[in-house]
Amino acid sequence: MAAPERPALSLTERRKAATQQEIALTAARLFSERGAEGTTAEDIARTAGVSLRTFYRYFRTKEDAVAPLLADGSRQWVDLLAATAPGTPLLPALVDAARAALAPAPGRPAASLGWTRGLLRAMPDDPALRDVWHRTQHDAEAALRPVLAELVGLPADSLDVLLLAATANAAMRVAVEAWAAGDSDPTGAADLAETAFRRLTGPLAEPNRPGPS
């Protein structure tokens, strides 16, 4: 199953996306280093090399600035799942996609994973940051449904697929949060994700497929 193709972006759209990503990485780094209370929108804009007016053109609040970074991680996992070879069992598909999505890669250096860890550590003390994280997770779960439906051969709105998407997304979220709370290197997040998926093997691996007609 191939990942869905996205329309090619115009030059203006690519520049906008690059600016948003730079601001998001800067915000995550500053939140990681200083905490949410110790970081202002002005700090983020100045460090990212943009005006405060430009910052607010892209983001409503300083916490919203990290949304592209968090969403990008979820989107990579979903895209990798969508590119899974037909016939791949569900559990290996989930584990392989999680490992690839959580590993350092071009455009996703180990440093950015470290900033994500700091960002997640700052969330318990900042309700606005938690809201951004939960919105990102809600969107990721919705994006998972059609991909998982294709993998298991069930309608995207079926109860099994709804539960499967919720369970798989929760396992990934819990693994990343547990990794962020510890001190292991970036591979620790992938190890925790695999452990979480394997502990849920029963409900994840055998959805109720329709019988032969």
C-alpha positions as CSV (number, residue, x, y, z in Angstrom):
1,M,0.0,0.0,0.0
2,A,1.6,3.3,-1.1
3,A,1.5,6.4,1.0
4,P,-1.0,8.9,-0.3
5,E,0.5,11.5,-2.6
6,R,0.2,15.1,-1.6
7,P,-0.2,17.9,-4.1
8,A,3.1,19.6,-4.9
9,L,3.5,22.8,-2.9
10,S,4.2,26.1,-4.6
11,L,7.3,28.1,-3.8
12,T,5.4,30.3,-1.5
13,E,3.9,27.4,0.3
14,R,7.3,25.7,0.7
15,R,8.7,28.9,2.2
16,K,5.8,29.2,4.6
17,A,6.2,25.6,5.6
18,A,10.0,26.1,6.1
19,T,9.4,29.2,8.3
20,Q,6.8,27.4,10.4
21,Q,9.1,24.4,10.9
22,E,12.0,26.7,11.9
23,I,9.8,28.6,14.4
24,A,8.5,25.2,15.8
25,L,12.0,23.8,16.3
26,T,13.1,27.1,17.9
27,A,10.1,27.1,20.2
28,A,10.7,23.4,21.2
29,R,14.3,24.1,21.9
30,L,13.6,27.2,24.1
31,F,10.8,25.4,25.9
32,S,13.1,22.5,26.5
33,E,15.9,24.8,27.9
34,R,13.9,27.4,29.8
35,G,10.5,25.8,30.3
36,A,7.2,27.3,29.1
37,E,7.0,30.0,31.7
38,G,10.6,31.2,30.9
39,T,9.9,31.5,27.2
40,T,8.0,34.3,25.5
41,A,6.7,34.7,21.9
42,E,9.3,37.5,21.6
43,D,12.1,35.1,22.5
44,I,10.9,32.5,20.0
45,A,10.6,35.1,17.2
46,R,14.0,36.7,17.9
47,T,15.8,33.4,18.1
48,A,14.1,32.1,14.9
49,G,15.1,35.3,13.1
50,V,11.6,36.5,12.4
51,S,9.6,39.5,13.5
52,L,7.0,39.2,16.2
53,R,4.4,40.2,13.6
54,T,5.5,37.3,11.4
55,F,5.3,34.9,14.4
56,Y,1.7,35.9,15.0
57,R,0.9,35.6,11.4
58,Y,1.6,31.9,11.7
59,F,0.7,31.1,15.3
60,R,-1.9,32.4,17.7
61,T,0.1,31.7,20.9
62,K,3.6,30.7,21.8
63,E,2.4,27.2,22.7
64,D,0.8,26.8,19.2
65,A,4.3,27.3,17.7
66,V,5.3,23.7,18.5
67,A,2.3,22.1,16.8
68,P,4.1,21.6,13.4
69,L,6.9,19.7,15.1
70,L,4.5,17.4,17.0
71,A,2.3,16.9,14.0
72,D,5.2,16.1,11.8
73,G,6.2,13.2,14.0
74,S,2.7,11.7,13.9
75,R,2.4,12.3,10.1
76,Q,5.7,10.4,9.5
77,W,4.4,7.4,11.4
78,V,1.1,7.4,9.5
79,D,2.8,7.8,6.1
80,L,5.2,4.9,6.9
81,L,2.2,2.7,7.9
82,A,0.5,3.7,4.6
83,A,3.5,2.6,2.7
84,T,3.5,-0.9,4.3
85,A,3.7,-3.7,1.8
86,P,0.3,-5.4,1.2
87,G,-0.2,-8.5,3.3
88,T,2.1,-7.4,6.1
89,P,0.8,-8.5,9.5
90,L,-0.5,-5.6,11.6
91,L,1.9,-5.9,14.5
92,P,5.1,-5.9,12.5
93,A,3.7,-3.1,10.4
94,L,3.1,-1.0,13.5
95,V,6.5,-1.8,15.0
96,D,8.5,-1.2,11.8
97,A,6.8,2.1,11.1
98,A,7.2,3.3,14.7
99,R,10.9,2.4,14.7
100,A,11.5,4.3,11.4
101,A,9.4,7.3,12.6
102,L,11.2,7.6,15.9
103,A,14.8,7.2,14.6
104,P,17.0,10.2,13.7
105,A,16.9,10.8,9.9
106,P,17.6,13.5,7.3
107,G,15.5,16.5,8.3
108,R,14.9,14.9,11.8
109,P,18.3,15.0,13.6
110,A,18.8,13.5,17.0
111,A,18.9,17.1,18.5
112,S,15.3,17.7,17.4
113,L,14.2,14.5,19.3
114,G,16.0,15.8,22.3
115,W,14.0,19.1,22.1
116,T,10.8,17.0,21.8
117,R,11.8,15.3,25.0
118,G,12.3,18.6,26.7
119,L,9.0,19.8,25.3
120,L,7.1,16.8,26.7
121,R,8.7,17.3,30.0
122,A,7.5,20.9,30.1
123,M,3.9,19.9,29.4
124,P,2.8,18.9,32.9
125,D,3.3,22.4,34.1
126,D,1.6,24.1,31.1
127,P,-2.1,23.4,30.3
128,A,-1.7,25.2,26.9
129,L,1.1,23.0,25.9
130,R,-0.9,19.9,26.9
131,D,-3.8,21.2,24.8
132,V,-1.5,21.4,21.7
133,W,-0.2,17.8,22.4
134,H,-3.8,16.4,22.8
135,R,-5.0,18.2,19.6
136,T,-2.1,16.7,17.7
137,Q,-2.9,13.2,19.1
138,H,-6.6,13.6,18.2
139,D,-5.6,14.5,14.6
140,A,-3.2,11.6,14.4
141,E,-5.8,9.1,15.5
142,A,-8.2,10.4,12.8
143,A,-5.4,10.1,10.2
144,L,-4.7,6.5,11.3
145,R,-8.2,5.2,10.7
146,P,-8.2,5.0,6.9
147,V,-4.6,3.6,6.9
148,L,-5.4,0.9,9.4
149,A,-8.7,0.1,7.7
150,E,-6.7,-0.6,4.5
151,L,-4.2,-2.8,6.4
152,V,-6.9,-4.9,8.1
153,G,-9.5,-4.9,5.3
154,L,-12.3,-3.3,7.3
155,P,-14.4,-0.1,6.8
156,A,-12.7,3.0,8.3
157,D,-15.9,3.7,10.4
158,S,-16.2,0.2,11.8
159,L,-16.0,-0.3,15.5
160,D,-12.9,-2.5,15.2
161,V,-11.0,0.1,13.2
162,L,-12.1,3.0,15.5
163,L,-10.8,1.0,18.5
164,L,-7.7,-0.1,16.6
165,A,-6.8,3.5,15.8
166,A,-7.4,4.7,19.3
167,T,-5.4,1.8,20.8
168,A,-2.5,2.1,18.4
169,N,-2.3,5.8,18.8
170,A,-2.5,5.6,22.6
171,A,0.3,3.0,22.6
172,M,2.6,5.3,20.6
173,R,1.7,8.3,22.7
174,V,2.4,6.5,26.0
175,A,5.7,5.1,24.7
176,V,6.9,8.6,23.6
177,E,5.8,10.2,26.9
178,A,7.5,7.4,28.9
179,W,10.7,7.8,26.9
180,A,10.6,11.6,27.4
181,A,10.3,11.1,31.2
182,G,13.4,8.9,31.2
183,D,17.0,9.3,30.1
184,S,17.5,6.8,27.3
185,D,18.9,7.7,23.9
186,P,16.5,8.2,20.9
187,T,16.3,4.5,20.3
188,G,14.7,4.1,23.6
189,A,11.5,5.6,22.3
190,A,11.3,3.0,19.5
191,D,12.0,0.2,22.0
192,L,9.2,1.4,24.3
193,A,6.8,1.7,21.3
194,E,7.5,-1.9,20.3
195,T,7.0,-3.1,23.9
196,A,3.7,-1.2,24.0
197,F,2.5,-2.7,20.7
198,R,3.5,-6.2,21.7
199,R,1.7,-6.0,25.1
200,L,-1.4,-5.1,23.1
201,T,-0.9,-8.0,20.6
202,G,-4.3,-9.5,21.3
203,P,-6.6,-6.5,20.6
204,L,-4.3,-5.1,17.9
205,A,-3.5,-8.2,15.9
206,E,-6.9,-9.8,15.4
207,P,-9.7,-7.4,14.5
208,N,-12.9,-9.1,13.5
209,R,-12.6,-9.3,9.8
210,P,-15.8,-10.0,7.8
211,G,-16.3,-13.7,7.0
212,P,-16.5,-15.0,3.4
213,S,-19.8,-14.1,1.7
